């Protein structure tokens, strides 16, 4: 029973790490965006492979252009010792300061590693499902 409670707590911590990460992106706080990314972080977004530095640079370049909000749902999280993975849906809204806002839908899988009692994002795979202008 205690183990089940611990796994539930760790699953929640993993999901909260991702929720907090997207909140930092919305706030355009590059230090908070960087903090949960493991040094060996990689992301596959659609057909592109980006390392930690490249992703952070792209996000920082986009901050003056608009704001991204994300609503995460349908988490399917597994935790095994110091490694966790989750698959989820990401419902994003890209709101450029000039132009038309876009709704963007992804399905994503994320691998995290616990380093110094903190869940760090190690691998991220995002598959674009749909993009559409907001009416």
Long-range contacts (C-beta under 8 A, 24 or more apart in sequence): 7-79, 10-79, 10-84, 11-75, 11-77, 11-78, 11-79, 11-84, 11-86, 13-119, 14-77, 14-79, 14-84, 14-86, 14-112, 14-119, 15-72, 15-75, 15-77, 15-86, 15-88, 17-112, 17-119, 17-120, 17-121, 18-72, 18-86, 18-88, 18-110, 18-121, 19-72, 21-121, 22-69, 22-70, 22-72, 22-90, 25-59, 25-68, 25-70, 26-67, 26-68, 26-69, 26-70, 28-63, 28-67, 30-56, 30-59, 30-60, 30-63, 33-59, 36-118, 36-119, 36-120, 36-121, 37-120, 37-121, 38-113, 38-115, 38-120, 38-121, 38-122, 40-122, 41-120, 41-121, 41-122, 41-123, 41-124, 42-122, 42-123, 42-124, 43-123, 43-124, 43-125, 43-126, 44-124, 44-125, 44-126, 45-124, 45-126, 45-128, 46-126, 46-127, 46-128, 64-97, 65-96, 65-97, 66-94, 66-95, 66-96, 66-97, 66-99, 67-94, 67-95, 68-92, 68-93, 68-94, 68-95, 69-93, 69-95, 81-114, 82-113, 82-114, 82-115, 83-111, 83-112, 83-113, 83-114, 84-111, 84-112, 84-113, 84-114, 84-119, 85-109, 85-110, 85-111, 85-112, 86-110, 86-112, 90-126, 93-134, 100-133, 100-134, 101-133, 101-134, 102-131, 102-132, 102-133, 102-134, 103-130, 103-131, 103-132, 103-133, 103-134, 104-128, 104-130, 104-131, 105-129, 105-130, 105-131
